[in-house]
């Protein structure tokens, strides 16, 4: 695997036909809805950077596209059925944002390739193609944290 610096405005969520209706409902349609900045997880990370722990308020969580997407996608999971998933998912993402803010992305003790996001070159979907873009394969929490914290480029394995 090669390592390359990729622009965060060229990162995309991989398209899955079975999730198309959820892309329509929960992803922001600011340009291509599958741009990483438009994903529910990234939008939640951006909200956390802006308003802090207020993202854990019941009213906020129950309306968050991130939580709504997670609950629809994983409706059959026990943690969704007993309503503990939203807090766990939110806190897990908040912890990653805090870590990237404190330690940086792929720096210091996290500089080894095992901590890098993984991408594949190119992007194709019914929403449009981008041969110069990158489809995220792994590390959606780190990617969301870095984008929310304003990083313009990230080291990535591809």
URLIN-V239451 format. One record per backbone hydrogen bond with DSSP energy under -1.0 kcal/mol. NH is the residue of the N-H (numbers start at 1). CO is the residue of the C=O. E is the energy in kcal/mol with one decimal. If there is no record, write none. Layout:
# URLIN-V239451
nh=<NH | NH>
co=<CO | CO>
e=<E | E>
This chain:
# URLIN-V239451
nh=<4 | 6 | 8 | 10 | 11 | 12 | 13 | 19 | 20 | 23 | 24 | 25 | 26 | 27 | 28 | 35 | 36 | 38 | 39 | 43 | 44 | 45 | 46 | 47 | 48 | 49 | 50 | 51 | 52 | 54 | 55 | 56 | 57 | 61 | 62 | 68 | 69 | 70 | 71 | 72 | 73 | 74 | 77 | 81 | 82 | 83 | 84 | 85 | 88 | 89 | 90 | 91 | 92 | 93 | 94 | 95 | 96 | 97 | 98 | 99 | 100 | 101 | 102 | 103 | 104 | 110 | 111 | 115 | 116 | 118 | 119 | 120 | 122 | 128 | 130 | 133 | 134 | 135 | 136 | 137 | 138 | 143 | 144 | 145 | 146 | 147 | 148 | 149 | 150 | 151 | 154 | 156 | 157 | 158>
co=<156 | 154 | 152 | 7 | 8 | 134 | 34 | 16 | 17 | 19 | 20 | 21 | 22 | 23 | 38 | 32 | 11 | 35 | 36 | 39 | 40 | 41 | 42 | 43 | 44 | 45 | 46 | 47 | 48 | 51 | 52 | 53 | 54 | 57 | 58 | 64 | 65 | 66 | 67 | 68 | 69 | 70 | 74 | 77 | 78 | 80 | 79 | 79 | 84 | 85 | 86 | 87 | 88 | 89 | 90 | 91 | 92 | 93 | 94 | 95 | 96 | 97 | 98 | 99 | 100 | 107 | 108 | 112 | 113 | 138 | 157 | 135 | 133 | 125 | 123 | 130 | 10 | 120 | 12 | 118 | 118 | 139 | 140 | 141 | 142 | 143 | 144 | 145 | 147 | 146 | 6 | 4 | 117 | 2>
e=<-2.7 | -3.1 | -2.4 | -1.9 | -1.2 | -2.5 | -3.1 | -2.1 | -1.6 | -2.1 | -1.9 | -1.7 | -3.1 | -1.2 | -2.4 | -1.8 | -3.1 | -2.3 | -1.7 | -2.5 | -2.1 | -2.0 | -2.5 | -2.3 | -2.5 | -2.2 | -1.9 | -3.4 | -2.2 | -1.2 | -1.9 | -2.2 | -1.6 | -2.9 | -2.5 | -2.9 | -2.5 | -2.4 | -2.8 | -2.1 | -2.8 | -2.6 | -2.3 | -2.4 | -2.4 | -1.0 | -1.9 | -2.0 | -1.8 | -3.3 | -2.1 | -2.7 | -2.2 | -1.9 | -2.5 | -2.3 | -1.6 | -2.4 | -2.6 | -2.1 | -2.7 | -2.4 | -2.1 | -3.5 | -1.8 | -2.7 | -1.5 | -2.3 | -1.6 | -1.8 | -3.0 | -2.1 | -3.2 | -1.6 | -2.7 | -1.5 | -2.9 | -2.6 | -2.9 | -3.5 | -1.7 | -2.3 | -2.3 | -2.5 | -2.6 | -2.5 | -2.7 | -1.9 | -1.7 | -2.6 | -2.5 | -2.7 | -2.7 | -2.4>
